[in-house]
Amino acid sequence: MEYKRFDNKVIVRLDKAEEIVETLKQLCTKLNIKLGTISGIGATDKAIIGLFDMRTKKYHSKELLGDHEIAPLHGNISTMNGETYLHLHANLCNAEHKSFGGHLNSAVVSATFEGVIEIINGEIDRKFDENIQLNLLTF
């Protein structure tokens, strides 16, 4: 991974074989980013996306193997229990131009990933909501 900071923005490049979610989380922790947004594009050949089922209150995950374009990844940065918390969604497109989207649990870079982190001065925490069964932003 390489990155460069410009005021409240960080431009980041991840390289082949790096795991996107964990690497971005480590970068945010290193730079002490407590609140912000992330967007990016790139390619993956191994990803896990999820969908939260409101009826059962459970995540259903799907592993995607093979070449997929990340078109795009969007998400936000907050904290939970004093640690960096990323909430990322991605749209992944295969060679037939079929699109799969959802909550991004993990993705391994197959060529490159280029992202922009926009830092928001402040901090917003998350707390588990018993009714919805998700970690929600608290204000």
PyMOL CGO cylinders between C-alpha atoms (Angstrom):
from pymol import cmd
from pymol.cgo import CYLINDER

trace = [
    CYLINDER, 0.00, 0.00, 0.00, 1.06, 3.52, -0.72, 0.3, 1, 1, 1, 1, 1, 1,
    CYLINDER, 1.06, 3.52, -0.72, -0.75, 6.73, 0.19, 0.3, 1, 1, 1, 1, 1, 1,
    CYLINDER, -0.75, 6.73, 0.19, -0.38, 10.48, 0.24, 0.3, 1, 1, 1, 1, 1, 1,
    CYLINDER, -0.38, 10.48, 0.24, -2.32, 12.96, 2.35, 0.3, 1, 1, 1, 1, 1, 1,
    CYLINDER, -2.32, 12.96, 2.35, -3.56, 16.32, 1.09, 0.3, 1, 1, 1, 1, 1, 1,
    CYLINDER, -3.56, 16.32, 1.09, -5.22, 18.31, 3.91, 0.3, 1, 1, 1, 1, 1, 1,
    CYLINDER, -5.22, 18.31, 3.91, -8.44, 16.37, 4.64, 0.3, 1, 1, 1, 1, 1, 1,
    CYLINDER, -8.44, 16.37, 4.64, -8.05, 13.84, 1.81, 0.3, 1, 1, 1, 1, 1, 1,
    CYLINDER, -8.05, 13.84, 1.81, -5.89, 10.72, 1.52, 0.3, 1, 1, 1, 1, 1, 1,
    CYLINDER, -5.89, 10.72, 1.52, -5.20, 9.13, -1.84, 0.3, 1, 1, 1, 1, 1, 1,
    CYLINDER, -5.20, 9.13, -1.84, -4.36, 5.45, -1.46, 0.3, 1, 1, 1, 1, 1, 1,
    CYLINDER, -4.36, 5.45, -1.46, -3.23, 2.63, -3.74, 0.3, 1, 1, 1, 1, 1, 1,
    CYLINDER, -3.23, 2.63, -3.74, -3.39, -1.00, -2.73, 0.3, 1, 1, 1, 1, 1, 1,
    CYLINDER, -3.39, -1.00, -2.73, -1.40, -3.60, -4.61, 0.3, 1, 1, 1, 1, 1, 1,
    CYLINDER, -1.40, -3.60, -4.61, -1.96, -7.15, -5.79, 0.3, 1, 1, 1, 1, 1, 1,
    CYLINDER, -1.96, -7.15, -5.79, -2.77, -9.63, -2.98, 0.3, 1, 1, 1, 1, 1, 1,
    CYLINDER, -2.77, -9.63, -2.98, -3.59, -6.98, -0.37, 0.3, 1, 1, 1, 1, 1, 1,
    CYLINDER, -3.59, -6.98, -0.37, -6.93, -7.39, 1.42, 0.3, 1, 1, 1, 1, 1, 1,
    CYLINDER, -6.93, -7.39, 1.42, -8.91, -4.18, 0.96, 0.3, 1, 1, 1, 1, 1, 1,
    CYLINDER, -8.91, -4.18, 0.96, -11.06, -3.97, 4.10, 0.3, 1, 1, 1, 1, 1, 1,
    CYLINDER, -11.06, -3.97, 4.10, -8.31, -4.79, 6.59, 0.3, 1, 1, 1, 1, 1, 1,
    CYLINDER, -8.31, -4.79, 6.59, -5.68, -2.64, 4.84, 0.3, 1, 1, 1, 1, 1, 1,
    CYLINDER, -5.68, -2.64, 4.84, -7.99, 0.41, 4.74, 0.3, 1, 1, 1, 1, 1, 1,
    CYLINDER, -7.99, 0.41, 4.74, -8.87, -0.13, 8.40, 0.3, 1, 1, 1, 1, 1, 1,
    CYLINDER, -8.87, -0.13, 8.40, -5.17, -0.27, 9.34, 0.3, 1, 1, 1, 1, 1, 1,
    CYLINDER, -5.17, -0.27, 9.34, -4.50, 2.94, 7.38, 0.3, 1, 1, 1, 1, 1, 1,
    CYLINDER, -4.50, 2.94, 7.38, -7.36, 4.78, 9.11, 0.3, 1, 1, 1, 1, 1, 1,
    CYLINDER, -7.36, 4.78, 9.11, -6.09, 3.63, 12.49, 0.3, 1, 1, 1, 1, 1, 1,
    CYLINDER, -6.09, 3.63, 12.49, -2.51, 4.65, 11.66, 0.3, 1, 1, 1, 1, 1, 1,
    CYLINDER, -2.51, 4.65, 11.66, -3.63, 8.13, 10.54, 0.3, 1, 1, 1, 1, 1, 1,
    CYLINDER, -3.63, 8.13, 10.54, -6.05, 8.44, 13.50, 0.3, 1, 1, 1, 1, 1, 1,
    CYLINDER, -6.05, 8.44, 13.50, -9.04, 8.96, 11.19, 0.3, 1, 1, 1, 1, 1, 1,
    CYLINDER, -9.04, 8.96, 11.19, -12.15, 8.70, 13.34, 0.3, 1, 1, 1, 1, 1, 1,
    CYLINDER, -12.15, 8.70, 13.34, -14.77, 9.95, 10.86, 0.3, 1, 1, 1, 1, 1, 1,
    CYLINDER, -14.77, 9.95, 10.86, -14.91, 10.12, 7.09, 0.3, 1, 1, 1, 1, 1, 1,
    CYLINDER, -14.91, 10.12, 7.09, -15.89, 8.56, 3.81, 0.3, 1, 1, 1, 1, 1, 1,
    CYLINDER, -15.89, 8.56, 3.81, -14.14, 6.17, 1.44, 0.3, 1, 1, 1, 1, 1, 1,
    CYLINDER, -14.14, 6.17, 1.44, -14.62, 5.64, -2.28, 0.3, 1, 1, 1, 1, 1, 1,
    CYLINDER, -14.62, 5.64, -2.28, -12.60, 3.60, -4.72, 0.3, 1, 1, 1, 1, 1, 1,
    CYLINDER, -12.60, 3.60, -4.72, -12.25, 1.50, -7.83, 0.3, 1, 1, 1, 1, 1, 1,
    CYLINDER, -12.25, 1.50, -7.83, -10.08, -1.43, -8.78, 0.3, 1, 1, 1, 1, 1, 1,
    CYLINDER, -10.08, -1.43, -8.78, -10.11, -5.16, -9.32, 0.3, 1, 1, 1, 1, 1, 1,
    CYLINDER, -10.11, -5.16, -9.32, -10.50, -8.27, -7.17, 0.3, 1, 1, 1, 1, 1, 1,
    CYLINDER, -10.50, -8.27, -7.17, -10.40, -11.99, -7.81, 0.3, 1, 1, 1, 1, 1, 1,
    CYLINDER, -10.40, -11.99, -7.81, -11.68, -13.06, -4.39, 0.3, 1, 1, 1, 1, 1, 1,
    CYLINDER, -11.68, -13.06, -4.39, -14.37, -11.22, -2.46, 0.3, 1, 1, 1, 1, 1, 1,
    CYLINDER, -14.37, -11.22, -2.46, -17.11, -11.83, 0.05, 0.3, 1, 1, 1, 1, 1, 1,
    CYLINDER, -17.11, -11.83, 0.05, -20.21, -9.65, -0.05, 0.3, 1, 1, 1, 1, 1, 1,
    CYLINDER, -20.21, -9.65, -0.05, -23.19, -9.78, 2.25, 0.3, 1, 1, 1, 1, 1, 1,
    CYLINDER, -23.19, -9.78, 2.25, -26.84, -8.88, 2.47, 0.3, 1, 1, 1, 1, 1, 1,
    CYLINDER, -26.84, -8.88, 2.47, -28.64, -8.32, 5.77, 0.3, 1, 1, 1, 1, 1, 1,
    CYLINDER, -28.64, -8.32, 5.77, -32.01, -10.07, 5.91, 0.3, 1, 1, 1, 1, 1, 1,
    CYLINDER, -32.01, -10.07, 5.91, -34.35, -7.88, 7.99, 0.3, 1, 1, 1, 1, 1, 1,
    CYLINDER, -34.35, -7.88, 7.99, -36.76, -10.75, 8.65, 0.3, 1, 1, 1, 1, 1, 1,
    CYLINDER, -36.76, -10.75, 8.65, -34.20, -13.14, 10.13, 0.3, 1, 1, 1, 1, 1, 1,
    CYLINDER, -34.20, -13.14, 10.13, -31.77, -10.42, 11.34, 0.3, 1, 1, 1, 1, 1, 1,
    CYLINDER, -31.77, -10.42, 11.34, -28.86, -12.37, 9.82, 0.3, 1, 1, 1, 1, 1, 1,
    CYLINDER, -28.86, -12.37, 9.82, -26.26, -11.66, 7.14, 0.3, 1, 1, 1, 1, 1, 1,
    CYLINDER, -26.26, -11.66, 7.14, -26.16, -13.89, 4.09, 0.3, 1, 1, 1, 1, 1, 1,
    CYLINDER, -26.16, -13.89, 4.09, -22.72, -13.92, 2.48, 0.3, 1, 1, 1, 1, 1, 1,
    CYLINDER, -22.72, -13.92, 2.48, -21.62, -14.86, -1.01, 0.3, 1, 1, 1, 1, 1, 1,
    CYLINDER, -21.62, -14.86, -1.01, -18.05, -15.55, -2.09, 0.3, 1, 1, 1, 1, 1, 1,
    CYLINDER, -18.05, -15.55, -2.09, -17.11, -14.32, -5.55, 0.3, 1, 1, 1, 1, 1, 1,
    CYLINDER, -17.11, -14.32, -5.55, -14.09, -15.91, -7.22, 0.3, 1, 1, 1, 1, 1, 1,
    CYLINDER, -14.09, -15.91, -7.22, -12.54, -14.90, -10.53, 0.3, 1, 1, 1, 1, 1, 1,
    CYLINDER, -12.54, -14.90, -10.53, -11.97, -11.51, -12.13, 0.3, 1, 1, 1, 1, 1, 1,
    CYLINDER, -11.97, -11.51, -12.13, -14.29, -8.75, -10.93, 0.3, 1, 1, 1, 1, 1, 1,
    CYLINDER, -14.29, -8.75, -10.93, -14.10, -5.00, -11.39, 0.3, 1, 1, 1, 1, 1, 1,
    CYLINDER, -14.10, -5.00, -11.39, -14.87, -2.93, -8.29, 0.3, 1, 1, 1, 1, 1, 1,
    CYLINDER, -14.87, -2.93, -8.29, -17.29, -0.46, -9.79, 0.3, 1, 1, 1, 1, 1, 1,
    CYLINDER, -17.29, -0.46, -9.79, -17.33, 1.19, -7.23, 0.3, 1, 1, 1, 1, 1, 1,
    CYLINDER, -17.33, 1.19, -7.23, -16.70, 0.82, -3.51, 0.3, 1, 1, 1, 1, 1, 1,
    CYLINDER, -16.70, 0.82, -3.51, -18.30, 3.36, -1.16, 0.3, 1, 1, 1, 1, 1, 1,
    CYLINDER, -18.30, 3.36, -1.16, -18.43, 3.54, 2.58, 0.3, 1, 1, 1, 1, 1, 1,
    CYLINDER, -18.43, 3.54, 2.58, -17.90, 5.43, 5.77, 0.3, 1, 1, 1, 1, 1, 1,
    CYLINDER, -17.90, 5.43, 5.77, -15.48, 5.52, 8.66, 0.3, 1, 1, 1, 1, 1, 1,
    CYLINDER, -15.48, 5.52, 8.66, -16.52, 5.77, 12.29, 0.3, 1, 1, 1, 1, 1, 1,
    CYLINDER, -16.52, 5.77, 12.29, -15.50, 4.18, 15.57, 0.3, 1, 1, 1, 1, 1, 1,
    CYLINDER, -15.50, 4.18, 15.57, -16.93, 1.47, 17.81, 0.3, 1, 1, 1, 1, 1, 1,
    CYLINDER, -16.93, 1.47, 17.81, -15.59, 0.70, 21.27, 0.3, 1, 1, 1, 1, 1, 1,
    CYLINDER, -15.59, 0.70, 21.27, -12.62, 2.98, 20.59, 0.3, 1, 1, 1, 1, 1, 1,
    CYLINDER, -12.62, 2.98, 20.59, -11.57, 1.18, 17.39, 0.3, 1, 1, 1, 1, 1, 1,
    CYLINDER, -11.57, 1.18, 17.39, -11.78, 2.06, 13.70, 0.3, 1, 1, 1, 1, 1, 1,
    CYLINDER, -11.78, 2.06, 13.70, -15.03, 0.83, 12.14, 0.3, 1, 1, 1, 1, 1, 1,
    CYLINDER, -15.03, 0.83, 12.14, -15.51, 0.67, 8.38, 0.3, 1, 1, 1, 1, 1, 1,
    CYLINDER, -15.51, 0.67, 8.38, -18.93, 0.22, 6.78, 0.3, 1, 1, 1, 1, 1, 1,
    CYLINDER, -18.93, 0.22, 6.78, -18.28, -0.54, 3.11, 0.3, 1, 1, 1, 1, 1, 1,
    CYLINDER, -18.28, -0.54, 3.11, -20.49, -1.51, 0.19, 0.3, 1, 1, 1, 1, 1, 1,
    CYLINDER, -20.49, -1.51, 0.19, -19.27, -2.51, -3.27, 0.3, 1, 1, 1, 1, 1, 1,
    CYLINDER, -19.27, -2.51, -3.27, -20.57, -3.30, -6.70, 0.3, 1, 1, 1, 1, 1, 1,
    CYLINDER, -20.57, -3.30, -6.70, -18.52, -6.08, -8.33, 0.3, 1, 1, 1, 1, 1, 1,
    CYLINDER, -18.52, -6.08, -8.33, -18.85, -6.82, -12.07, 0.3, 1, 1, 1, 1, 1, 1,
    CYLINDER, -18.85, -6.82, -12.07, -17.68, -10.03, -13.76, 0.3, 1, 1, 1, 1, 1, 1,
    CYLINDER, -17.68, -10.03, -13.76, -16.56, -10.74, -17.35, 0.3, 1, 1, 1, 1, 1, 1,
    CYLINDER, -16.56, -10.74, -17.35, -20.18, -11.08, -18.50, 0.3, 1, 1, 1, 1, 1, 1,
    CYLINDER, -20.18, -11.08, -18.50, -20.88, -7.61, -17.03, 0.3, 1, 1, 1, 1, 1, 1,
    CYLINDER, -20.88, -7.61, -17.03, -23.12, -9.14, -14.38, 0.3, 1, 1, 1, 1, 1, 1,
    CYLINDER, -23.12, -9.14, -14.38, -23.12, -7.09, -11.24, 0.3, 1, 1, 1, 1, 1, 1,
    CYLINDER, -23.12, -7.09, -11.24, -23.10, -8.29, -7.63, 0.3, 1, 1, 1, 1, 1, 1,
    CYLINDER, -23.10, -8.29, -7.63, -23.42, -5.83, -4.81, 0.3, 1, 1, 1, 1, 1, 1,
    CYLINDER, -23.42, -5.83, -4.81, -23.72, -5.58, -1.09, 0.3, 1, 1, 1, 1, 1, 1,
    CYLINDER, -23.72, -5.58, -1.09, -21.86, -5.13, 2.15, 0.3, 1, 1, 1, 1, 1, 1,
    CYLINDER, -21.86, -5.13, 2.15, -18.16, -5.75, 1.51, 0.3, 1, 1, 1, 1, 1, 1,
    CYLINDER, -18.16, -5.75, 1.51, -16.82, -8.23, 4.06, 0.3, 1, 1, 1, 1, 1, 1,
    CYLINDER, -16.82, -8.23, 4.06, -13.49, -8.77, 2.31, 0.3, 1, 1, 1, 1, 1, 1,
    CYLINDER, -13.49, -8.77, 2.31, -11.80, -8.47, -1.07, 0.3, 1, 1, 1, 1, 1, 1,
    CYLINDER, -11.80, -8.47, -1.07, -8.32, -9.32, -2.28, 0.3, 1, 1, 1, 1, 1, 1,
    CYLINDER, -8.32, -9.32, -2.28, -6.77, -7.02, -4.87, 0.3, 1, 1, 1, 1, 1, 1,
    CYLINDER, -6.77, -7.02, -4.87, -6.00, -8.79, -8.16, 0.3, 1, 1, 1, 1, 1, 1,
    CYLINDER, -6.00, -8.79, -8.16, -4.40, -5.85, -10.00, 0.3, 1, 1, 1, 1, 1, 1,
    CYLINDER, -4.40, -5.85, -10.00, -4.80, -2.58, -8.09, 0.3, 1, 1, 1, 1, 1, 1,
    CYLINDER, -4.80, -2.58, -8.09, -7.21, -0.61, -5.94, 0.3, 1, 1, 1, 1, 1, 1,
    CYLINDER, -7.21, -0.61, -5.94, -7.30, 3.19, -5.98, 0.3, 1, 1, 1, 1, 1, 1,
    CYLINDER, -7.30, 3.19, -5.98, -9.18, 4.98, -3.24, 0.3, 1, 1, 1, 1, 1, 1,
    CYLINDER, -9.18, 4.98, -3.24, -9.92, 8.37, -1.78, 0.3, 1, 1, 1, 1, 1, 1,
    CYLINDER, -9.92, 8.37, -1.78, -10.53, 8.87, 1.92, 0.3, 1, 1, 1, 1, 1, 1,
    CYLINDER, -10.53, 8.87, 1.92, -12.20, 12.13, 2.88, 0.3, 1, 1, 1, 1, 1, 1,
    CYLINDER, -12.20, 12.13, 2.88, -11.58, 12.99, 6.52, 0.3, 1, 1, 1, 1, 1, 1,
    CYLINDER, -11.58, 12.99, 6.52, -14.31, 14.70, 8.52, 0.3, 1, 1, 1, 1, 1, 1,
    CYLINDER, -14.31, 14.70, 8.52, -13.08, 16.50, 11.63, 0.3, 1, 1, 1, 1, 1, 1,
    CYLINDER, -13.08, 16.50, 11.63, -14.94, 14.88, 14.50, 0.3, 1, 1, 1, 1, 1, 1,
    CYLINDER, -14.94, 14.88, 14.50, -15.89, 11.49, 15.84, 0.3, 1, 1, 1, 1, 1, 1,
    CYLINDER, -15.89, 11.49, 15.84, -19.08, 9.45, 15.74, 0.3, 1, 1, 1, 1, 1, 1,
    CYLINDER, -19.08, 9.45, 15.74, -19.32, 6.12, 17.50, 0.3, 1, 1, 1, 1, 1, 1,
    CYLINDER, -19.32, 6.12, 17.50, -21.46, 3.05, 16.81, 0.3, 1, 1, 1, 1, 1, 1,
    CYLINDER, -21.46, 3.05, 16.81, -23.51, 0.95, 19.16, 0.3, 1, 1, 1, 1, 1, 1,
    CYLINDER, -23.51, 0.95, 19.16, -25.22, -2.38, 18.65, 0.3, 1, 1, 1, 1, 1, 1,
    CYLINDER, -25.22, -2.38, 18.65, -29.00, -1.93, 18.32, 0.3, 1, 1, 1, 1, 1, 1,
    CYLINDER, -29.00, -1.93, 18.32, -30.91, -4.84, 19.88, 0.3, 1, 1, 1, 1, 1, 1,
    CYLINDER, -30.91, -4.84, 19.88, -34.05, -4.27, 17.78, 0.3, 1, 1, 1, 1, 1, 1,
    CYLINDER, -34.05, -4.27, 17.78, -32.41, -4.00, 14.37, 0.3, 1, 1, 1, 1, 1, 1,
    CYLINDER, -32.41, -4.00, 14.37, -29.43, -6.25, 15.22, 0.3, 1, 1, 1, 1, 1, 1,
    CYLINDER, -29.43, -6.25, 15.22, -26.90, -3.94, 13.53, 0.3, 1, 1, 1, 1, 1, 1,
    CYLINDER, -26.90, -3.94, 13.53, -24.16, -1.57, 14.69, 0.3, 1, 1, 1, 1, 1, 1,
    CYLINDER, -24.16, -1.57, 14.69, -25.76, 1.86, 14.22, 0.3, 1, 1, 1, 1, 1, 1,
    CYLINDER, -25.76, 1.86, 14.22, -24.26, 5.34, 14.31, 0.3, 1, 1, 1, 1, 1, 1,
    CYLINDER, -24.26, 5.34, 14.31, -24.88, 7.14, 17.60, 0.3, 1, 1, 1, 1, 1, 1,
    CYLINDER, -24.88, 7.14, 17.60, -25.04, 10.91, 17.90, 0.3, 1, 1, 1, 1, 1, 1,
]
cmd.load_cgo(trace, "trace")
